[in-house]
Amino acid sequence: SLPQLLSNVLLWDGIVQEDTVRDLGLSKLLNRYLLLNLLNTPPGLDNIEKCNKVVACLPERWFQDLKSGSTLPELLNFCQHLLQ
């Protein structure tokens, strides 16, 4: 499944350069494929479960230096989906 593929890609964080992992995992996989799948999933528990799987595989250290209320630029579209 796509969330599992994202999780596997993000496991490379700390082994491969962070910029490369973020580009592949977030810019390419999440924003091109996963988000389209989420937008086409009807609102409800299935959509929430998929979003939870995406959030669970994001490395926490990527968010440590962010100001409160902000996120990674690559996650803006995903965050907008969550707010809707």
C-alpha positions as CSV (number, residue, x, y, z in Angstrom):
1,S,0.0,0.0,0.0
2,L,1.1,3.6,-0.5
3,P,1.3,4.4,3.2
4,Q,3.6,1.4,3.7
5,L,5.7,2.5,0.8
6,L,6.0,6.0,2.3
7,S,7.0,4.4,5.6
8,N,9.7,2.3,4.0
9,V,11.1,5.3,2.1
10,L,11.2,7.4,5.3
11,L,13.1,4.6,7.1
12,W,16.2,5.7,5.0
13,D,16.2,9.0,7.1
14,G,19.6,9.1,8.9
15,I,21.2,6.8,6.3
16,V,20.6,8.8,3.2
17,Q,20.8,12.6,3.1
18,E,17.7,14.2,4.7
19,D,17.0,16.4,1.6
20,T,16.9,13.3,-0.6
21,V,14.6,11.4,1.7
22,R,12.3,14.4,2.1
23,D,12.2,15.0,-1.7
24,L,11.5,11.3,-2.5
25,G,9.1,10.7,0.4
26,L,7.2,13.9,0.7
27,S,7.5,15.9,-2.5
28,K,7.2,12.9,-4.9
29,L,5.4,10.1,-3.1
30,L,3.1,12.0,-0.6
31,N,2.3,15.0,-2.7
32,R,2.0,13.2,-6.1
33,Y,0.4,9.9,-5.2
34,L,-0.8,9.6,-1.6
35,L,-2.5,12.9,-1.4
36,L,-4.4,12.2,-4.6
37,N,-5.5,8.9,-3.1
38,L,-6.6,10.7,0.2
39,L,-8.5,13.3,-1.7
40,N,-10.4,10.6,-3.6
41,T,-11.2,8.7,-0.4
42,P,-14.6,9.7,1.1
43,P,-14.5,11.5,4.4
44,G,-14.7,9.0,7.3
45,L,-12.8,6.5,9.3
46,D,-10.9,5.0,6.3
47,N,-9.6,8.5,5.4
48,I,-8.6,9.2,9.0
49,E,-6.8,5.9,9.3
50,K,-4.8,6.6,6.1
51,C,-3.9,10.1,7.4
52,N,-2.8,8.6,10.7
53,K,-0.5,6.1,9.0
54,V,1.1,9.0,7.0
55,V,1.7,11.1,10.2
56,A,3.0,8.1,12.2
57,C,5.9,7.5,9.8
58,L,7.2,11.0,9.7
59,P,10.4,11.4,11.6
60,E,9.9,13.5,14.7
61,R,13.2,15.2,14.4
62,W,12.1,16.9,11.2
63,F,9.8,19.0,13.3
64,Q,12.0,19.9,16.2
65,D,13.2,23.2,15.0
66,L,9.9,24.5,13.6
67,K,8.0,27.3,15.2
68,S,4.7,26.4,16.9
69,G,1.9,26.3,14.3
70,S,4.2,25.8,11.3
71,T,5.1,22.7,9.3
72,L,7.5,21.6,6.6
73,P,6.9,23.2,3.2
74,E,6.4,19.8,1.6
75,L,3.5,19.1,4.1
76,L,1.4,22.2,3.4
77,N,-1.0,20.4,1.0
78,F,-1.4,17.4,3.4
79,C,-2.0,19.8,6.3
80,Q,-4.7,21.6,4.3
81,H,-6.4,18.2,3.7
82,L,-6.3,17.5,7.4
83,L,-7.9,20.8,8.2
84,Q,-10.8,20.1,5.8
